Amino acid sequence: MPALSKEEKLRLLTTMLESRHADLREQNLNRQGKGHFHVSGMGHEALAAISIQMEPDDYIVPYYRDRGLVLGRGMTTRACSGIFCQT
């Protein structure tokens, strides 16, 4: 496995932070009664690292804790919220 470039490391860190912050936002919305179901994905942000190593035509089958993985594959936070957090 080749070493990651500075740009790839920055993208990975940004994706991991975006995943964590989105999880915290959904958790807060659920506590306010604006959501009906939330399973935290905290601790699973590092799945974004897998997405960097995948080929463009590789398939993934995400579940609710795979936000970091799908964000790393190019999905937006808004799209993730529509799939994983139906409020």
C-alpha positions in Angstrom: 0.0 0.0 0.0 1.6 3.3 -1.0 1.9 6.1 1.5 -0.9 8.7 1.5 -0.1 12.2 0.1 -0.6 15.3 2.2 -3.9 16.0 0.2 -5.2 12.5 0.8 -4.5 12.8 4.6 -6.3 16.1 4.8 -9.3 14.7 2.9 -9.3 11.7 5.2 -9.2 13.8 8.3 -11.9 16.2 6.9 -14.2 13.2 6.1 -13.7 11.7 9.6 -14.5 15.1 11.2 -17.6 15.6 9.0 -18.8 12.1 9.9 -18.4 12.8 13.7 -20.1 16.2 13.5 -23.0 14.9 11.5 -23.5 12.1 14.0 -23.5 14.6 16.9 -26.0 16.8 15.0 -28.4 13.8 14.5 -27.9 12.9 18.2 -28.9 16.4 19.3 -31.9 16.4 17.0 -33.1 13.1 18.4 -32.7 14.4 21.9 -34.9 17.4 21.0 -37.6 15.0 19.8 -37.1 15.8 16.1 -36.0 12.3 15.2 -37.4 8.9 16.0 -34.4 6.7 15.8 -30.6 7.2 16.1 -27.8 4.7 16.5 -24.5 6.4 17.0 -21.7 5.7 14.6 -19.0 7.3 16.8 -15.8 5.3 16.6 -16.5 4.2 13.1 -15.2 7.3 11.4 -12.0 5.6 10.4 -14.0 3.6 7.8 -13.3 6.6 5.6 -9.7 5.2 5.3 -11.1 2.2 3.6 -12.8 4.3 1.0 -9.5 5.9 0.0 -8.0 2.5 -0.8 -11.0 1.3 -2.8 -11.2 1.3 -6.6 -13.9 3.5 -8.3 -15.9 0.4 -9.4 -15.8 -1.4 -6.0 -19.2 -2.0 -4.4 -20.1 -1.3 -0.8 -23.2 -2.2 1.1 -23.4 0.4 3.9 -25.4 0.3 7.0 -26.1 2.9 9.6 -22.6 3.1 11.1 -20.9 3.4 7.7 -21.2 7.2 7.3 -17.4 7.7 7.1 -17.2 5.1 4.4 -19.9 6.5 2.2 -18.7 10.1 2.8 -15.3 9.0 1.7 -16.8 7.5 -1.5 -18.3 10.9 -2.4 -21.7 10.9 -0.8 -22.8 14.2 0.8 -23.8 14.6 4.4 -27.3 15.7 3.3 -27.7 12.5 1.2 -26.5 10.4 4.2 -29.1 12.1 6.5 -31.8 11.2 4.0 -30.9 7.6 4.0 -29.7 6.9 7.6 -31.7 9.4 9.6 -35.3 9.7 8.4 -36.6 12.6 10.5 
